[in-house]
Amino acid sequence: MKSIRPEDAGVRSFYQYMTSAIAPRPIALVSTTDRSGNINLSPFSFFNYVGIDPPIIVFAPNKRASDDSYKDTVLNLKEVPEAVVNLVDGNMVQQVSLASSAYEKGINEFEKAGFTPVPSLAVAPPRVQESPGHLECRVLEIKEIGSMSLVIAEVVLAHFSERILDSKGRIDMLKTRWAGRAGGDWYIASGRESLFEVPRPAKGIGVDALPLSVQRSAILTGNELGILGSAAELPDQNDIRQYGYHALIASFREQTQGACENFNELLHIRVKELLAEGNVKEALLAAFQSH
C-alpha cells in the first residue's frame, strides 16, 4: 500500500489523491447575492448534510489557486449571509460545470449556464428551477481554516420536485439521479441500476460469531460476511444439526471424502449461492456446517 504525507506530495498532488479517493461527493450548486443584489451561482463538491436538529449543511469554497483570493460566493455571504443550495442531478452536470467557470464578479452565472432563476421564499438568493431540490439556508458561521472558508448554514426551508416523490410525498430514491463528483473530470450519476439496499441491523451477531473457516473464506466476500454477521441471532443448534443431514450437504461430504478444505470450499460456494438468492437463514445454517 502506498503511503503519502501531504507535505511530501504537495498541495495539488495530495488534493488529486483525496478527490479521487473520497468519491462520489454530493454537489451543492450555491446561489448567493451581494448587498447590491448581484447574483452568483457556483458549484462546490466539498459539501454535506451534518446536523439533524437544527438541520445543518456545510460547504467549503477554497480560495482561488491563481491569486489566493476569496471566491465570489464567500464575498457575497459576508455581505448577505443567506444562500440556496440547489441539489444537482445527472440532467444538469454540463450546465453546472459551465457555472464553475471563473467569470468576473458581477457576471450572472444563471445566464451563462442557461439556468432559470425562481424566487426563494425565506432568503434573498434565487433558486435554480432546473434543480430537483432546493435548500434555503441562513449562514450561521464562516470558519477560515487555511485556504478554506467552511460555511456552516441552517436549512430554513426545503423544496423538492414532485417528479422525485412517491405517493406519500417522500423522496423515492428510484426516481432520483443525484450526481456526484469523483476525481479529475469524472462525475457519477446514481440511478436504478446503481442503487442497492442494505437493511440496518438492530444488533447483528457479528462476523466474529461465524465459524473461523467462514471468516477466513477465500470464496465469500466481505459484503457476504457482513450479511451473515447482520443476522439478529445465531441459528439454533438443533437446526444446525438437522441441516447437516440435508441431501446436498451429505453429497459434499461424499464428494470430498472427509477432506475439510475441499468440503469447506463446496460449502462456501453454496453459502454464496444462497445469499445471492436472498436466503440468509439457510445460508447461515450452511455456514455453520463448516469445519
Backbone as numpy.savetxt, mean C-alpha at the origin, in Angstrom:
# Nx Ny Nz CAx CAy CAz Cx Cy Cz
23.60 -10.01 0.69 22.75 -8.81 0.69 23.64 -7.57 0.69
23.32 -6.62 -0.15 24.10 -5.39 -0.25 23.72 -4.43 0.87
24.71 -3.92 1.58 24.48 -2.98 2.66 24.98 -1.60 2.24
24.14 -0.58 2.49 24.45 0.78 1.99 24.25 1.80 3.10
25.27 2.57 3.38 25.12 3.71 4.29 24.74 4.94 3.47
23.72 5.70 3.92 23.30 6.89 3.16 24.46 7.83 2.86
25.35 8.01 3.87 26.46 8.97 3.68 27.47 8.47 2.65
27.55 7.14 2.48 28.48 6.60 1.48 27.89 6.65 0.08
26.59 6.39 -0.02 25.94 6.34 -1.34 25.76 7.72 -1.95
25.56 8.72 -1.10 25.22 10.05 -1.60 23.72 10.22 -1.64
23.28 11.46 -1.53 21.86 11.77 -1.37 21.02 11.22 -2.52
21.39 11.54 -3.76 20.54 11.16 -4.89 20.56 9.65 -5.13
21.72 9.04 -4.95 21.81 7.60 -5.16 20.99 6.85 -4.11
21.07 7.28 -2.84 20.31 6.62 -1.80 18.81 6.85 -2.01
18.45 8.03 -2.47 17.05 8.34 -2.81 16.52 7.36 -3.84
17.34 7.01 -4.84 16.90 6.08 -5.87 16.65 4.69 -5.30
17.53 4.26 -4.39 17.30 2.98 -3.72 15.99 3.00 -2.94
15.80 4.06 -2.16 14.64 4.14 -1.26 13.32 4.19 -2.02
13.27 4.98 -3.08 12.01 5.09 -3.82 11.71 3.86 -4.65
12.74 3.08 -4.96 12.51 1.81 -5.66 12.12 0.71 -4.68
12.57 0.84 -3.42 12.29 -0.20 -2.43 10.99 0.04 -1.68
10.69 1.30 -1.37 9.46 1.62 -0.66 8.40 1.97 -1.71
7.75 0.96 -2.21 6.84 1.12 -3.34 5.82 -0.02 -3.33
4.60 0.23 -3.83 4.16 1.52 -4.36 3.82 2.51 -3.26
3.96 3.79 -3.57 3.61 4.85 -2.64 2.38 5.58 -3.17
1.37 5.84 -2.34 0.20 6.59 -2.81 0.61 8.00 -3.22
-0.17 8.58 -4.09 0.14 9.90 -4.63 -0.89 10.92 -4.15
-0.39 12.01 -3.59 -1.26 13.13 -3.21 -1.10 14.22 -4.26
-2.15 14.48 -4.98 -2.15 15.62 -5.92 -2.71 16.80 -5.14
-1.82 17.68 -4.70 -2.18 18.70 -3.70 -2.44 20.04 -4.37
-3.63 20.57 -4.10 -3.96 21.92 -4.57 -3.89 22.88 -3.40
-3.25 24.02 -3.64 -3.09 25.08 -2.63 -3.33 26.42 -3.29
-3.40 27.44 -2.47 -3.55 28.80 -3.00 -2.76 29.77 -2.13
-2.25 30.82 -2.75 -1.55 31.82 -1.94 -2.52 32.90 -1.50
-1.99 33.91 -0.81 -2.83 34.96 -0.23 -3.58 35.75 -1.30
-3.02 35.79 -2.51 -3.64 36.55 -3.61 -4.62 35.71 -4.42
-4.76 34.43 -4.06 -5.70 33.56 -4.77 -5.10 32.80 -5.93
-3.76 32.88 -6.11 -3.11 32.11 -7.17 -3.07 30.63 -6.77
-3.44 29.77 -7.70 -3.60 28.35 -7.40 -2.36 27.56 -7.84
-1.98 26.59 -7.05 -0.91 25.67 -7.41 -1.42 24.24 -7.28
-0.94 23.38 -8.15 -1.32 21.96 -8.12 -0.06 21.14 -8.33
0.26 20.29 -7.38 1.51 19.53 -7.48 1.37 18.16 -6.82
1.94 17.10 -7.42 1.85 15.76 -6.83 3.03 15.43 -5.92
2.74 14.66 -4.88 3.78 14.20 -3.95 3.51 12.74 -3.61
4.56 11.91 -3.72 4.40 10.50 -3.37 4.97 10.19 -1.99
5.51 11.21 -1.32 5.83 11.06 0.10 4.57 11.50 0.85
3.63 10.55 0.96 2.29 10.89 1.44 1.63 9.67 2.06
0.87 9.90 3.16 0.07 8.80 3.70 -0.91 9.31 4.76
-1.82 8.40 5.14 -2.82 8.61 6.19 -2.23 8.04 7.46
-2.11 8.86 8.52 -1.36 8.43 9.69 -2.12 8.52 11.00
-3.29 9.15 11.03 -4.03 9.29 12.28 -5.52 9.09 12.08
-6.16 8.52 13.10 -7.58 8.18 12.98 -8.49 9.23 13.62
-8.18 9.64 14.84 -9.05 10.55 15.58 -8.22 11.65 16.25
-8.08 12.81 15.58 -8.72 13.19 14.32 -8.01 12.55 13.12
-8.67 12.55 11.96 -8.04 11.98 10.77 -6.89 12.87 10.29
-5.69 12.32 10.29 -4.50 13.09 9.95 -3.82 12.48 8.73
-3.42 13.34 7.80 -2.59 12.92 6.68 -1.28 13.70 6.75
-0.24 13.15 6.14 1.02 13.87 6.02 1.50 13.77 4.57
2.15 14.81 4.12 2.89 14.73 2.86 4.11 15.62 3.00
5.11 15.37 2.17 6.40 16.01 2.41 7.04 16.51 1.12
6.79 17.77 0.78 7.53 18.37 -0.33 8.99 18.58 0.08
9.90 18.19 -0.77 11.31 18.48 -0.54 11.71 19.72 -1.32
12.75 20.39 -0.85 13.22 21.58 -1.56 13.71 21.20 -2.95
13.72 22.17 -3.84 14.19 21.92 -5.20 15.68 21.58 -5.17
16.03 20.52 -5.89 17.43 20.11 -5.93 18.30 21.14 -6.64
17.70 21.90 -7.57 18.47 22.83 -8.38 19.02 24.01 -7.59
18.20 24.57 -6.68 18.64 25.77 -5.96 18.28 25.76 -4.48
17.81 24.61 -3.97 17.49 24.45 -2.55 16.37 25.40 -2.10
15.49 25.76 -3.02 14.40 26.68 -2.68 13.13 25.89 -2.35
12.21 26.53 -1.61 10.94 25.89 -1.29 10.08 25.78 -2.54
9.33 24.70 -2.62 8.37 24.56 -3.71 7.15 25.43 -3.42
6.42 25.75 -4.48 5.28 26.67 -4.34 4.24 26.15 -3.37
4.09 24.83 -3.28 3.12 24.25 -2.35 3.41 24.71 -0.93
4.66 24.62 -0.52 5.03 25.02 0.84 4.87 26.52 1.03
5.31 27.31 0.06 5.16 28.76 0.16 3.69 29.14 0.31
2.82 28.48 -0.46 1.39 28.76 -0.36 0.83 28.38 1.00
1.23 27.21 1.52 0.71 26.75 2.80 1.14 27.65 3.95
2.27 28.29 3.82 2.71 29.23 4.86 1.86 30.50 4.84
1.24 30.78 3.69 0.34 31.95 3.59 -1.11 31.56 3.88
-1.55 30.44 3.30 -2.92 29.95 3.50 -2.81 28.48 3.90
-2.92 28.17 5.19 -2.68 26.80 5.67 -3.84 25.84 5.41
-4.22 25.73 4.16 -5.29 24.84 3.73 -4.88 24.14 2.44
-5.37 22.94 2.24 -5.01 22.19 1.04 -6.10 21.19 0.71
-6.12 20.76 -0.53 -6.94 19.62 -0.93 -6.00 18.54 -1.45
-6.08 17.37 -0.86 -5.36 16.21 -1.38 -6.31 15.49 -2.32
-6.01 15.56 -3.60 -6.79 14.88 -4.62 -6.15 13.52 -4.87
-6.91 12.46 -4.66 -6.36 11.11 -4.79 -6.25 10.74 -6.26
-5.24 9.94 -6.58 -4.88 9.70 -7.97 -5.18 8.25 -8.37
-5.84 8.09 -9.52 -6.03 6.74 -10.05 -5.34 6.62 -11.40
-5.39 5.41 -11.95 -4.64 5.13 -13.17 -5.09 5.91 -14.38
-6.28 6.51 -14.33 -6.78 7.29 -15.47 -6.18 8.69 -15.51
-5.41 9.06 -14.48 -4.94 10.45 -14.35 -3.42 10.59 -14.41
-2.68 9.48 -14.43 -1.25 9.58 -14.14 -0.47 10.43 -15.15
-0.86 10.41 -16.41 -0.13 11.23 -17.39 -0.32 12.72 -17.09
-1.55 13.10 -16.72 -1.80 14.49 -16.38 -1.12 14.87 -15.07
-1.11 13.95 -14.12 -0.45 14.19 -12.84 1.05 14.39 -13.06
1.64 13.57 -13.93 3.05 13.72 -14.25 3.33 15.09 -14.85
2.45 15.54 -15.73 2.61 16.85 -16.34 2.52 17.96 -15.29
1.63 17.80 -14.32 1.48 18.81 -13.26 2.71 18.90 -12.38
3.58 17.87 -12.41 4.78 17.89 -11.58 5.90 18.73 -12.20
5.70 19.18 -13.43 6.73 19.98 -14.10 7.03 21.24 -13.30
8.25 21.72 -13.41 8.69 22.89 -12.63 8.26 24.18 -13.31
6.95 24.44 -13.29 6.45 25.70 -13.84 6.76 26.85 -12.89
6.86 28.05 -13.46 7.15 29.22 -12.64 5.97 29.51 -11.70
6.28 30.17 -10.58 5.23 30.53 -9.63 4.20 31.42 -10.32
2.94 31.13 -10.05 1.86 31.88 -10.67 1.23 31.16 -11.84
1.94 30.16 -12.39 1.36 29.35 -13.47 0.35 28.37 -12.88
-0.81 28.27 -13.49 -1.88 27.41 -12.99 -1.74 26.01 -13.58
-1.31 25.07 -12.75 -1.12 23.70 -13.22 -2.43 23.00 -13.57
-3.56 23.49 -13.06 -4.85 22.95 -13.49 -4.96 23.10 -15.00
-4.62 24.28 -15.49 -4.73 24.55 -16.92 -3.67 23.80 -17.71
-2.44 23.77 -17.22 -1.35 23.10 -17.92 -1.61 21.59 -18.06
-2.14 21.00 -16.99 -2.36 19.55 -17.00 -3.74 19.16 -17.53
-4.59 20.14 -17.77 -5.92 19.85 -18.31 -6.91 19.35 -17.30
-6.71 19.69 -16.04 -7.65 19.30 -14.99 -8.72 20.37 -14.80
-9.86 19.95 -14.28 -11.00 20.85 -14.08 -11.13 21.21 -12.60
-10.99 22.50 -12.25 -11.16 22.89 -10.84 -12.63 22.98 -10.46
-12.95 22.47 -9.27 -14.30 22.63 -8.72 -14.15 23.18 -7.31
-15.08 24.04 -6.88 -14.93 24.66 -5.56 -14.95 23.65 -4.42
-14.13 23.90 -3.42 -14.19 23.12 -2.18 -15.26 23.70 -1.29
-15.66 22.95 -0.27 -16.73 23.40 0.61 -16.22 23.91 1.95
-15.03 23.46 2.36 -14.53 23.83 3.69 -13.21 24.57 3.66
-12.51 24.55 2.51 -11.21 25.20 2.41 -11.16 26.02 1.12
-10.12 26.86 1.01 -10.03 27.77 -0.13 -9.57 27.11 -1.43
-8.56 26.22 -1.42 -8.09 25.66 -2.70 -9.16 24.81 -3.36
-9.20 24.81 -4.68 -10.20 24.01 -5.40 -9.83 22.54 -5.44
-10.82 21.71 -5.76 -10.62 20.29 -5.94 -10.42 19.97 -7.43
-9.88 18.78 -7.71 -9.70 18.30 -9.08 -10.89 17.41 -9.43
-11.70 17.85 -10.36 -12.93 17.12 -10.69 -12.64 15.70 -11.15
-11.55 15.50 -11.86 -11.24 14.19 -12.43 -10.79 13.17 -11.38
-10.46 13.62 -10.19 -10.02 12.71 -9.14 -11.21 11.98 -8.53
-11.06 10.68 -8.20 -12.16 9.95 -7.58 -12.30 10.19 -6.08
-11.38 10.98 -5.51 -11.46 11.25 -4.09 -10.77 12.55 -3.72
-11.41 13.34 -2.87 -10.83 14.62 -2.43 -10.83 14.68 -0.91
-9.71 15.12 -0.34 -9.60 15.33 1.10 -9.33 16.80 1.35
-10.34 17.49 1.86 -10.14 18.90 2.20 -9.48 18.96 3.57
-8.37 19.67 3.65 -7.53 19.62 4.85 -7.16 21.02 5.36
-6.99 21.07 6.68 -6.41 22.25 7.32 -5.06 21.86 7.89
-4.05 22.65 7.61 -2.69 22.33 8.03 -2.53 22.62 9.52
-2.03 21.62 10.25 -1.78 21.77 11.69 -0.35 22.23 11.96
0.59 21.73 11.16 1.99 22.04 11.41 2.81 21.73 10.17
3.86 22.51 9.97 4.86 22.21 8.94 6.20 22.08 9.66
6.76 20.88 9.66 8.03 20.63 10.34 9.15 20.62 9.31
10.15 21.44 9.55 11.30 21.52 8.65 12.37 20.55 9.15
12.68 19.55 8.35 13.70 18.57 8.70 14.61 18.39 7.49
15.81 18.93 7.57 16.72 18.86 6.43 16.12 19.53 5.21
16.06 18.79 4.11 15.51 19.36 2.87 14.00 19.22 2.79
13.40 18.62 3.82 11.98 18.27 3.76 11.13 19.24 4.57
9.96 19.54 4.04 8.91 20.23 4.79 7.79 19.22 5.03
7.72 18.69 6.23 6.70 17.68 6.54 5.41 18.39 6.91
4.40 18.23 6.07 3.11 18.90 6.27 2.18 17.93 7.00
1.72 18.35 8.17 0.78 17.56 8.97 -0.56 18.27 8.90
-1.57 17.57 8.41 -2.86 18.22 8.17 -4.02 17.34 8.62
-5.09 18.00 9.03 -6.30 17.30 9.45 -7.33 17.32 8.32
-7.91 16.17 8.04 -8.97 16.09 7.03 -10.27 16.59 7.66
-10.83 17.66 7.09 -12.06 18.22 7.65 -13.28 17.86 6.81
-13.05 17.40 5.57 -14.16 17.00 4.71 -13.61 16.12 3.60
-14.27 15.01 3.33 -13.84 14.09 2.28 -14.95 13.90 1.27
-14.58 13.70 0.02 -15.54 13.46 -1.06 -15.07 12.25 -1.86
-15.99 11.36 -2.23 -15.64 10.19 -3.02 -16.66 10.01 -4.14
-16.15 9.74 -5.33 -17.00 9.55 -6.50 -17.90 8.34 -6.33
-19.16 8.49 -6.78 -20.10 7.36 -6.72 -19.62 6.17 -7.53
-18.76 6.41 -8.51 -18.32 5.29 -9.36 -17.42 4.30 -8.63
-16.92 4.66 -7.44 -16.09 3.71 -6.70 -16.79 3.21 -5.43
-18.08 3.53 -5.29 -18.81 3.13 -4.09 -19.68 1.90 -4.36
-19.93 1.15 -3.29 -20.83 0.01 -3.40 -22.25 0.43 -3.01
-23.16 -0.52 -2.92 -24.57 -0.21 -2.65 -24.78 0.36 -1.25
-23.80 0.18 -0.35 -23.91 0.72 1.01 -23.19 2.06 1.16
-22.66 2.56 0.04 -21.98 3.85 0.10 -20.54 3.76 0.57
-20.00 2.55 0.67 -18.60 2.34 1.06 -17.75 2.18 -0.19
-16.45 2.46 -0.06 -15.56 2.29 -1.20 -15.41 0.81 -1.50
-15.66 0.45 -2.75 -15.51 -0.92 -3.22 -14.15 -1.02 -3.90
-13.20 -1.72 -3.27 -11.85 -1.78 -3.80 -11.80 -2.34 -5.22
-12.76 -3.20 -5.56 -12.77 -3.76 -6.90 -13.20 -2.74 -7.96
-13.71 -1.60 -7.52 -14.08 -0.54 -8.46 -13.01 0.54 -8.56
-11.97 0.41 -7.75 -10.91 1.43 -7.75 -9.77 1.02 -8.66
-8.95 2.00 -9.00 -7.71 1.75 -9.74 -6.66 2.75 -9.23
-6.46 2.74 -7.90 -5.53 3.69 -7.30 -4.14 3.54 -7.91
-3.49 4.66 -8.14 -2.15 4.65 -8.73 -1.11 4.93 -7.65
0.05 4.34 -7.79 1.14 4.58 -6.85 2.44 4.75 -7.60
3.39 5.41 -6.95 4.71 5.60 -7.52 5.62 4.47 -7.12
6.47 4.06 -8.04 7.56 3.15 -7.75 8.86 3.89 -8.04
9.93 3.18 -8.25 11.20 3.85 -8.49 11.30 4.40 -9.90
12.18 5.38 -10.07 12.41 5.97 -11.39 11.15 6.55 -11.98
10.85 6.18 -13.21 9.65 6.68 -13.90 8.48 5.70 -13.82
8.58 4.73 -12.93 7.57 3.67 -12.88 6.40 4.04 -11.96
5.20 3.64 -12.42 3.97 3.77 -11.64 3.33 2.39 -11.53
2.44 2.26 -10.56 1.67 1.04 -10.40 0.21 1.44 -10.24
-0.68 0.77 -10.98 -2.11 1.01 -10.82 -2.77 -0.26 -10.33
-3.51 -0.15 -9.23 -4.19 -1.33 -8.68 -5.39 -1.67 -9.55
-5.87 -2.86 -9.39 -7.04 -3.29 -10.15 -7.47 -4.66 -9.69
-8.57 -5.14 -10.23 -9.12 -6.43 -9.83 -8.07 -7.54 -9.92
-7.24 -7.49 -10.97 -6.29 -8.57 -11.18 -5.14 -8.54 -10.16
-4.91 -7.40 -9.51 -3.79 -7.29 -8.57 -4.23 -7.23 -7.12
-5.54 -7.29 -6.87 -6.04 -7.24 -5.50 -6.25 -8.64 -4.94
-5.91 -8.82 -3.69 -6.21 -10.07 -3.01 -6.46 -9.77 -1.54
-7.29 -10.60 -0.90 -7.67 -10.38 0.48 -6.84 -11.25 1.42
-6.47 -10.68 2.55 -5.81 -11.41 3.62 -6.60 -11.14 4.89
-7.49 -12.05 5.28 -8.29 -11.82 6.50 -7.40 -11.62 7.72
-7.80 -10.72 8.60 -7.02 -10.47 9.82 -7.30 -11.58 10.83
-6.25 -12.27 11.30 -6.48 -13.31 12.30 -6.77 -12.69 13.66
-7.74 -13.26 14.40 -8.00 -12.77 15.76 -6.76 -12.99 16.61
-6.26 -14.20 16.62 -4.99 -14.52 17.27 -4.60 -15.90 16.77
-3.76 -15.93 15.75 -3.41 -17.18 15.10 -2.52 -18.05 15.97
-2.47 -19.34 15.63 -1.62 -20.27 16.39 -0.15 -19.94 16.20
0.19 -19.30 15.08 1.57 -18.95 14.80 2.29 -20.02 14.00
3.22 -19.60 13.17 4.01 -20.54 12.38 4.82 -21.45 13.30
5.22 -20.93 14.47 6.04 -21.72 15.38 5.29 -22.91 15.98
3.96 -22.94 15.83 3.18 -24.07 16.34 3.09 -25.21 15.33
3.57 -24.98 14.12 3.52 -26.00 13.07 4.68 -26.99 13.25
4.54 -28.19 12.73 5.66 -29.13 12.78 6.91 -28.52 12.19
8.07 -28.85 12.75 9.33 -28.24 12.35 9.62 -28.47 10.86
9.28 -29.64 10.36 9.54 -29.91 8.94 8.69 -29.01 8.04
7.51 -28.63 8.52 6.65 -27.71 7.77 7.26 -26.30 7.82
7.70 -25.89 9.00 8.33 -24.58 9.14 9.53 -24.42 8.20
10.27 -25.52 8.01 11.50 -25.47 7.22 11.29 -25.97 5.79
10.05 -26.12 5.39 9.73 -26.69 4.08 10.31 -25.86 2.94
10.89 -26.56 1.97 11.38 -25.90 0.76 10.27 -25.76 -0.27
9.13 -26.36 0.01 8.00 -26.35 -0.93 6.98 -25.28 -0.58
6.70 -25.12 0.69 5.71 -24.14 1.12 6.34 -22.76 1.22
5.63 -21.76 0.74 6.15 -20.39 0.78 5.86 -19.74 2.13
6.48 -18.60 2.35 6.20 -17.85 3.57 4.75 -17.47 3.69
4.12 -17.10 2.57 2.70 -16.76 2.59 1.85 -17.95 3.00
2.22 -19.12 2.50 1.46 -20.33 2.82 1.63 -20.71 4.29
2.84 -20.56 4.81 3.04 -20.78 6.24 2.22 -19.78 7.06
2.16 -18.55 6.55 1.37 -17.53 7.25 -0.10 -17.88 7.31
-0.63 -18.48 6.23 -2.04 -18.90 6.23 -2.26 -19.98 7.28
-1.36 -20.97 7.30 -1.48 -22.04 8.29 -1.36 -21.48 9.71
-0.42 -20.57 9.91 -0.21 -19.99 11.23 -1.30 -19.06 11.67
-2.18 -18.64 10.74 -3.29 -17.75 11.07 -4.52 -18.50 11.57
-4.46 -19.82 11.55 -5.59 -20.62 12.06 -5.84 -20.26 13.52
-7.12 -20.21 13.88 -7.48 -19.77 15.24 -7.07 -20.77 16.30
-7.02 -22.06 15.94 -6.67 -23.07 16.93 -6.02 -24.27 16.26
-5.26 -25.01 17.06 -4.62 -26.22 16.57 -5.68 -27.28 16.27
-5.44 -28.11 15.28 -6.41 -29.19 15.01 -6.42 -30.19 16.17
-7.56 -30.79 16.38 -7.72 -31.78 17.45 -6.84 -33.00 17.18
-6.22 -33.51 18.24 -5.31 -34.66 18.10 -6.02 -35.88 17.51
-7.27 -36.11 17.90 -8.03 -37.23 17.34 -8.25 -37.05 15.84
-8.53 -35.79 15.44 -8.73 -35.52 14.01 -7.43 -35.73 13.24
-6.31 -35.33 13.84 -5.01 -35.55 13.20 -4.76 -37.04 13.02
-5.04 -37.79 14.07 -4.81 -39.24 14.03 -5.69 -39.90 12.97
-6.96 -39.51 12.93 -7.89 -40.09 11.95 -7.48 -39.73 10.52
-6.99 -38.50 10.33 -6.59 -38.07 8.98 -5.40 -38.87 8.48
-4.62 -39.40 9.42 -3.49 -40.22 9.03 -3.89 -41.48 8.28
-5.16 -41.91 8.41 -5.67 -43.08 7.70 -6.27 -42.72 6.34
-6.25 -41.43 6.01 -6.78 -40.98 4.72 -6.06 -41.75 3.60
-6.81 -42.14 2.58 -6.26 -42.98 1.51 -5.03 -42.34 0.86
-5.09 -41.02 0.66 -3.97 -40.36 -0.01 -2.72 -40.36 0.87
-2.91 -40.12 2.18 -1.78 -40.12 3.10 -1.18 -41.52 3.17
-2.04 -42.51 3.19 -1.57 -43.90 3.20 -0.78 -44.22 1.93
-1.24 -43.67 0.81 -0.52 -43.91 -0.45 0.86 -43.25 -0.44
0.97 -42.09 0.23 2.27 -41.43 0.35 3.24 -42.31 1.13
2.74 -42.93 2.20 3.58 -43.80 3.02 4.04 -45.03 2.20
3.11 -45.54 1.42 3.43 -46.72 0.61 4.47 -46.37 -0.46
4.30 -45.19 -1.09 5.23 -44.78 -2.15 6.64 -44.55 -1.62
6.73 -43.96 -0.43 8.04 -43.57 0.11 8.66 -44.63 1.00
7.90 -45.65 1.37 8.40 -46.77 2.15 9.18 -46.32 3.40
8.59 -45.33 4.08 9.15 -44.91 5.36 10.25 -43.88 5.29
10.62 -43.44 4.10 11.65 -42.39 3.98 11.01 -41.05 4.32
11.38 -40.52 5.48 10.71 -39.31 6.00 10.79 -38.14 5.03
11.97 -37.90 4.46 12.15 -36.74 3.60 11.24 -36.80 2.38
11.16 -37.97 1.76 10.31 -38.13 0.58 8.82 -38.03 0.96
8.48 -38.61 2.11 7.09 -38.54 2.57 6.69 -37.09 2.81
7.55 -36.33 3.50 7.26 -34.92 3.79 7.12 -34.11 2.51
7.93 -34.43 1.52 7.86 -33.70 0.25 6.49 -33.88 -0.40
6.01 -35.12 -0.47 4.68 -35.36 -1.03 3.60 -34.70 -0.19
3.77 -34.76 1.12 2.80 -34.19 2.03 2.71 -32.68 1.87
3.86 -32.03 1.74 3.87 -30.57 1.62 3.28 -30.12 0.28
3.50 -30.92 -0.74 2.85 -30.62 -2.03 1.34 -30.68 -1.87
0.86 -31.67 -1.10 -0.59 -31.79 -0.87 -1.11 -30.62 -0.06
-0.35 -30.19 0.96 -0.74 -29.02 1.75 -0.86 -27.80 0.85
0.10 -27.65 -0.04 0.10 -26.52 -0.97 -1.16 -26.54 -1.84
-1.52 -27.73 -2.34 -2.71 -27.88 -3.17 -3.97 -27.52 -2.39
-4.06 -27.98 -1.16 -5.24 -27.70 -0.34 -5.37 -26.21 -0.04
-4.25 -25.55 0.20 -4.29 -24.11 0.45 -4.73 -23.36 -0.80
-4.28 -23.82 -1.96 -4.69 -23.18 -3.22 -6.19 -23.32 -3.43
-6.78 -24.40 -2.89 -8.22 -24.61 -2.99 -8.99 -23.85 -1.91
-8.25 -23.26 -0.97 -8.89 -22.55 0.13 -9.31 -23.45 1.28
-8.85 -24.67 1.27 -9.23 -25.64 2.30 -8.17 -25.65 3.40
-8.20 -24.65 4.26 -7.17 -24.49 5.29 -7.29 -25.57 6.36
-8.52 -25.94 6.70 -8.72 -26.94 7.75 -8.06 -28.26 7.40
-8.28 -28.74 6.18 -7.66 -30.01 5.78 -6.17 -29.84 5.58
-5.75 -28.65 5.09 -4.31 -28.39 4.92 -3.58 -28.51 6.25
-4.21 -28.02 7.33 -3.60 -28.14 8.66 -3.50 -29.60 9.09
-4.57 -30.36 8.86 -4.54 -31.78 9.21 -3.44 -32.51 8.44
-3.27 -32.15 7.18 -2.21 -32.76 6.37 -0.84 -32.32 6.88
-0.71 -31.04 7.23 0.57 -30.53 7.71 1.02 -31.25 8.96
0.09 -31.60 9.83 0.44 -32.24 11.09 0.69 -33.75 10.95
0.70 -34.24 9.71 1.16 -35.61 9.46 2.67 -35.64 9.25
3.30 -34.45 9.16 4.75 -34.38 8.89 5.56 -35.04 9.98
6.68 -35.60 9.57 7.62 -36.22 10.52 8.73 -35.23 10.84
